[in-house]
Amino acid sequence: KVGEESEVTLELFGEDGKVVVGNDGQEAQIVFRVGIERSFGAALDCLEEEEAWVANERRRVVVTVVSASHLPQKDLMGSCDPFASVRMDGKEFKTKVVKGSYEPVWEEKVEMQWTKLAPKGLLRVVLYDEDLTGKDEIGSATLDCSVLFRQRLDEEREVVLGVIDKKGVPVVGKDKQESVVRLRVKLESKVLGLVAMESEQEAWVPNEKDESCVVGKDKGMSEVKLRVKLEARVLGLVASEDAQEAWVPNEKRRIVATLLRASHLPKKDMMGKVDPLVVFEQQGKEFKSSVKKSTYDPEWEERIELDWVESEEAASGVG
């Protein structure tokens, strides 16, 4: 479900299909947080009209600039010193500068002006790299003000926006992935207004199967735990949640996995313990974690973003 995480534990199996048993006699397991991000090339539905205004009511948009990911290297002798500028209705707000990071985290709240009417134009987020001579623009992302003011009152939404350059081309980071900026957006009111009912919960799509278990050296069943999160990435508009997670025209999705830890791994080396790493496979491509030296219970906390797929049929081929 959008904005929520779940933790998942998976059991490990050997090439013979048997459960892997760890050095401590327990079954080996591995733990993840796994999510799905959505990217839309078409407009998404929101409320058909703004929620009714009442006498003397004022409204404003509150934006929390959460983070950015996959930023490019901008300095010859360094990495990137990013900050964000949020612009709406003629006003500008800037975040702090995060030194030397391609994955800056801000968590800074920007409160726009109270207004009697929904403003026209765009909310624009511009990412900059601070340098000795001033600033160098990385790219920008936008949200339509009319869409923001047609969201439900006091309902905070998280949105992931693709970053584009001045030519409208997606910005690509040092890691060869497209740059994104994450926001939380909420429409607030100073007076008691009408509050719409929440939409139905999103339904899980059946796609489950059972497999054999791997036994670790400790004779326990190997498992892997994950937390699952469904994120929305919207190019230019804030998504509204559907009753079910059906695919829409021009939609793309990808799996985002945060590798947490493994436990009860078996001894693999004659002279030592085990030096584990994890390989994710998707349609012939591999994504590898770092190697943890000499441990039966490795911890990673590493995020792996698989490729975008363009259809439900393509997604079914993800390993």
C-alpha positions as CSV (number, residue, x, y, z in Angstrom):
1,K,0.0,0.0,0.0
2,V,1.3,3.5,-0.9
3,G,3.3,5.0,2.0
4,E,3.4,1.8,4.1
5,E,6.2,-0.7,4.8
6,S,6.1,-4.4,5.6
7,E,9.0,-6.6,6.7
8,V,9.4,-9.9,4.9
9,T,11.4,-13.0,5.9
10,L,12.5,-15.5,3.3
11,E,14.0,-18.9,3.8
12,L,17.1,-19.9,2.0
13,F,17.4,-23.0,-0.2
14,G,20.5,-24.8,-1.6
15,E,21.0,-25.8,-5.2
16,D,19.6,-29.2,-4.2
17,G,16.3,-27.6,-3.1
18,K,16.9,-28.4,0.6
19,V,16.7,-25.9,3.4
20,V,20.1,-24.3,4.3
21,V,21.1,-24.9,7.9
22,G,23.4,-22.5,9.5
23,N,26.6,-22.9,11.6
24,D,24.4,-22.6,14.7
25,G,22.1,-25.5,13.7
26,Q,19.2,-23.2,12.8
27,E,17.6,-22.6,9.4
28,A,19.2,-19.8,7.5
29,Q,17.1,-16.7,6.7
30,I,17.4,-13.3,5.1
31,V,15.4,-10.1,5.8
32,F,14.3,-7.4,3.4
33,R,12.1,-4.3,3.1
34,V,10.6,-4.4,-0.4
35,G,8.6,-1.8,-2.2
36,I,7.1,-1.0,-5.6
37,E,7.5,2.5,-7.1
38,R,5.1,3.8,-9.7
39,S,5.9,6.1,-12.6
40,F,3.1,7.7,-14.7
41,G,3.4,9.3,-18.1
42,A,-0.2,10.4,-18.0
43,A,-2.4,12.6,-15.8
44,L,-3.9,11.0,-12.7
45,D,-7.3,11.6,-11.3
46,C,-7.8,13.8,-8.3
47,L,-11.0,15.3,-6.9
48,E,-13.1,16.7,-9.7
49,E,-13.6,19.9,-7.8
50,E,-12.1,21.5,-4.8
51,E,-13.7,20.7,-1.5
52,A,-16.3,23.4,-0.8
53,W,-14.9,26.6,0.7
54,V,-16.8,28.2,3.6
55,A,-17.1,31.8,4.7
56,N,-13.7,33.3,5.8
57,E,-11.8,30.2,5.0
58,R,-8.1,30.2,4.1
59,R,-6.1,27.4,2.7
60,R,-2.4,26.7,2.2
61,V,-0.2,24.0,0.9
62,V,2.4,22.5,3.2
63,V,5.3,20.8,1.5
64,T,7.9,18.7,3.3
65,V,11.1,18.3,1.2
66,V,12.1,14.8,2.3
67,S,15.0,13.8,0.2
68,A,16.6,13.3,-3.3
69,S,18.3,10.3,-4.8
70,H,20.6,9.4,-7.7
71,L,22.1,12.9,-8.1
72,P,24.9,13.5,-10.5
73,Q,28.5,14.5,-9.7
74,K,28.7,18.3,-10.3
75,D,32.2,19.1,-9.1
76,L,35.5,17.9,-10.7
77,M,37.2,17.5,-7.3
78,G,34.2,16.4,-5.2
79,S,30.7,14.9,-5.3
80,C,27.7,17.0,-4.9
81,D,26.6,19.6,-2.3
82,P,22.8,19.7,-3.0
83,F,20.0,21.9,-1.6
84,A,16.4,22.4,-2.8
85,S,14.5,25.6,-3.7
86,V,10.7,25.4,-3.5
87,R,8.8,28.1,-5.5
88,M,5.1,28.8,-5.6
89,D,2.9,31.9,-6.2
90,G,6.0,34.2,-6.3
91,K,7.6,32.9,-3.1
92,E,10.8,30.9,-2.7
93,F,12.0,28.8,0.2
94,K,15.4,27.0,0.4
95,T,16.5,24.0,2.3
96,K,19.9,23.6,4.0
97,V,22.9,22.4,2.0
98,V,23.9,18.7,2.5
99,K,27.6,18.4,1.9
100,G,29.1,15.7,-0.3
101,S,26.0,13.5,-0.9
102,Y,24.3,12.0,-3.9
103,E,21.4,10.9,-1.6
104,P,20.6,14.0,0.5
105,V,18.0,13.9,3.3
106,W,16.4,17.2,4.4
107,E,13.0,16.5,6.0
108,E,12.3,20.3,5.9
109,K,8.8,21.7,6.0
110,V,7.8,24.6,3.9
111,E,4.5,26.3,4.7
112,M,3.1,28.3,1.8
113,Q,1.0,31.4,2.2
114,W,-2.7,31.3,3.3
115,T,-4.9,32.1,0.4
116,K,-8.6,32.8,-0.3
117,L,-8.5,31.2,-3.7
118,A,-6.4,28.4,-5.3
119,P,-3.4,30.0,-7.0
120,K,-2.6,29.3,-10.7
121,G,0.6,28.1,-12.0
122,L,3.1,25.5,-10.6
123,L,4.8,24.5,-7.5
124,R,8.4,24.1,-8.6
125,V,11.2,22.3,-6.8
126,V,14.6,23.1,-8.1
127,L,17.7,21.2,-7.0
128,Y,21.1,23.0,-6.9
129,D,24.7,22.1,-6.2
130,E,26.4,24.6,-4.1
131,D,30.0,25.5,-5.2
132,L,32.6,28.1,-4.6
133,T,31.2,30.5,-7.2
134,G,27.6,30.2,-6.2
135,K,25.2,27.5,-7.3
136,D,24.8,25.1,-10.3
137,E,21.3,23.9,-11.2
138,I,20.9,20.1,-11.2
139,G,17.3,20.0,-12.4
140,S,13.7,20.6,-11.3
141,A,10.4,18.9,-10.8
142,T,6.9,20.5,-10.8
143,L,3.4,20.0,-9.4
144,D,0.3,21.8,-10.8
145,C,-1.3,24.1,-8.1
146,S,-4.8,23.3,-9.4
147,V,-4.2,19.7,-8.6
148,L,-2.8,20.4,-5.2
149,F,-5.9,22.4,-4.3
150,R,-8.1,19.5,-5.4
151,Q,-6.6,17.1,-2.8
152,R,-8.5,16.2,0.3
153,L,-8.0,18.6,3.2
154,D,-5.5,17.7,5.9
155,E,-4.5,14.5,4.1
156,E,-0.7,14.3,3.7
157,R,0.5,12.5,0.6
158,E,3.9,11.3,-0.4
159,V,5.0,11.8,-3.9
160,V,8.2,10.9,-5.8
161,L,9.0,13.2,-8.8
162,G,11.4,12.7,-11.6
163,V,14.0,15.5,-12.0
164,I,14.5,17.0,-15.4
165,D,17.0,19.4,-16.8
166,K,16.4,22.7,-18.6
167,K,15.8,20.8,-21.9
168,G,13.2,18.6,-20.3
169,V,15.5,15.5,-20.3
170,P,15.6,13.3,-17.2
171,V,18.7,13.9,-15.1
172,V,20.8,10.8,-14.6
173,G,22.9,10.4,-11.5
174,K,26.4,9.1,-10.9
175,D,25.0,5.7,-10.4
176,K,23.3,5.8,-13.9
177,Q,19.8,5.9,-12.4
178,E,17.3,8.8,-13.0
179,S,17.4,11.4,-10.3
180,V,14.2,11.8,-8.1
181,V,13.1,14.1,-5.4
182,R,10.7,13.0,-2.6
183,L,8.0,15.3,-1.1
184,R,5.1,15.1,1.3
185,V,2.3,17.4,0.4
186,K,-0.7,18.5,2.5
187,L,-3.6,21.0,1.9
188,E,-4.5,22.7,5.2
189,S,-7.5,24.9,6.2
190,K,-7.9,27.5,8.9
191,V,-11.6,26.9,9.4
192,L,-13.8,23.8,9.6
193,G,-14.5,22.6,6.1
194,L,-15.9,19.6,4.4
195,V,-13.9,16.5,4.7
196,A,-14.3,13.7,2.1
197,M,-14.5,10.1,3.1
198,E,-11.4,8.0,2.7
199,S,-11.2,5.8,-0.4
200,E,-11.3,2.0,-0.1
201,Q,-8.1,0.2,0.9
202,E,-6.0,-1.0,-1.9
203,A,-6.3,-4.8,-2.5
204,W,-3.4,-7.2,-2.8
205,V,-3.1,-8.9,-6.1
206,P,-2.9,-12.7,-5.8
207,N,0.6,-13.9,-6.9
208,E,1.8,-16.3,-4.2
209,K,3.5,-19.7,-4.3
210,D,5.2,-22.1,-2.0
211,E,8.8,-23.3,-2.4
212,S,11.1,-25.7,-0.6
213,C,13.3,-24.5,2.3
214,V,17.1,-24.1,2.6
215,V,18.6,-25.4,5.9
216,G,21.6,-23.5,7.4
217,K,24.6,-24.9,9.1
218,D,22.9,-24.5,12.4
219,K,20.2,-27.0,11.2
220,G,17.5,-24.2,11.3
221,M,15.4,-23.3,8.3
222,S,17.0,-20.4,6.4
223,E,14.7,-17.4,6.1
224,V,14.8,-13.8,4.8
225,K,12.8,-10.9,6.2
226,L,11.6,-7.9,4.2
227,R,9.6,-4.8,4.8
228,V,7.4,-3.9,1.8
229,K,6.6,-0.4,0.7
230,L,4.6,0.8,-2.3
231,E,5.8,4.2,-3.4
232,A,4.2,6.5,-5.9
233,R,6.4,8.4,-8.4
234,V,4.4,11.0,-10.3
235,L,5.7,13.1,-13.1
236,G,4.1,16.5,-12.5
237,L,0.9,15.5,-10.6
238,V,0.0,14.1,-7.2
239,A,-1.5,10.7,-7.4
240,S,-4.8,9.8,-5.8
241,E,-5.2,6.3,-4.4
242,D,-7.3,3.8,-6.4
243,A,-9.5,1.2,-4.8
244,Q,-7.3,-1.4,-6.4
245,E,-3.8,-1.2,-7.8
246,A,-4.7,-1.6,-11.4
247,W,-2.2,-0.6,-14.1
248,V,-3.1,2.5,-16.1
249,P,-2.0,3.6,-19.5
250,N,1.7,4.7,-19.7
251,E,2.4,3.5,-16.2
252,K,5.7,2.0,-15.1
253,R,6.6,0.2,-11.9
254,R,9.7,-1.1,-10.3
255,I,10.7,-3.1,-7.2
256,V,12.7,-1.3,-4.5
257,A,14.3,-3.7,-2.1
258,T,16.2,-2.7,1.1
259,L,18.4,-5.6,2.1
260,L,18.4,-5.7,5.9
261,R,20.2,-8.8,7.2
262,A,20.6,-12.5,7.1
263,S,21.0,-15.0,9.9
264,H,21.9,-18.6,10.7
265,L,24.2,-18.9,7.7
266,P,26.3,-22.0,7.2
267,K,30.1,-22.2,7.3
268,K,31.5,-22.2,3.7
269,D,35.2,-21.8,4.1
270,M,37.6,-24.4,5.5
271,M,39.7,-21.8,7.4
272,G,37.0,-19.2,8.2
273,K,33.3,-18.5,8.6
274,V,31.4,-17.2,5.5
275,D,31.7,-13.9,3.5
276,P,28.1,-13.4,2.4
277,L,26.7,-11.1,-0.3
278,V,23.3,-11.1,-2.0
279,V,22.6,-11.0,-5.8
280,F,19.2,-9.8,-7.1
281,E,18.3,-10.9,-10.6
282,Q,15.8,-9.3,-12.9
283,Q,15.3,-10.4,-16.5
284,G,19.0,-11.2,-17.0
285,K,20.4,-8.3,-15.0
286,E,22.2,-8.6,-11.7
287,F,22.3,-6.2,-8.7
288,K,24.8,-7.1,-6.0
289,S,25.1,-6.1,-2.4
290,S,28.4,-5.5,-0.6
291,V,30.4,-8.4,0.9
292,K,30.3,-8.8,4.7
293,K,33.4,-10.6,5.9
294,S,33.5,-13.5,8.3
295,T,29.9,-13.5,9.7
296,Y,27.0,-15.9,10.0
297,D,24.6,-13.0,10.7
298,P,25.4,-10.2,8.3
299,E,23.7,-6.8,8.3
300,W,23.5,-4.5,5.2
301,E,20.8,-1.8,5.2
302,E,21.4,-1.4,1.4
303,R,18.7,-0.2,-1.0
304,I,18.6,-1.8,-4.5
305,E,16.3,-0.3,-7.2
306,L,15.5,-2.7,-10.0
307,D,14.6,-1.5,-13.5
308,W,11.3,0.1,-14.4
309,V,8.8,-2.2,-16.2
310,E,6.0,-1.0,-18.5
311,S,3.3,-3.5,-18.0
312,E,1.8,-6.1,-15.7
313,E,3.0,-8.8,-18.0
314,A,6.6,-7.5,-17.8
315,A,6.4,-7.2,-14.0
316,S,5.5,-10.9,-13.8
317,G,8.9,-11.7,-15.1
318,V,10.7,-10.0,-12.2
319,G,12.8,-12.5,-10.2
